[in-house]
Amino acid sequence: MNPTPLLEMHGIRKVFPGVIALDNVDFELLPGEVHALVGENGAGKSTLIKIISGVYQRDGGTMLMDGQPVNFKSPADSIAAGIKVVYQELDLVPDLSVAENIFLDKLPHKRSGLIDWNKLYGDTS
């Protein structure tokens, strides 16, 4: 039995004035998978991530989460749906780890108020 993809994108299109940034892009993410988007500058990697995270609106195509259509109008919408994005180094807090950057908006705390490092590094939700 094939698992339902966590995220599916079909025929994604994004056009900026004078530039077709994405044209008919498909992407699928299954539970437990890790993907790396690799390509030259201008290949559309950041544009695709910004569509997934609600920063940009797609001009065509469909996006599904757990088999249900989604259309994130803002980063807050995608965060509420459980999507976390760590952008290229210019947007990271350089002195923090990847886990700390992912959970930057909600670092787990103990009752004492100190950061719960065990929860931070063990929590994948």
Beta strands, then each sheet from edge to edge (+ up, - down):
strand 1: 7-16
strand 2: 19-29
strand 3: 60-65
strand 4: 68-69
sheet 1: 2+ 1- 3+ 4-
end
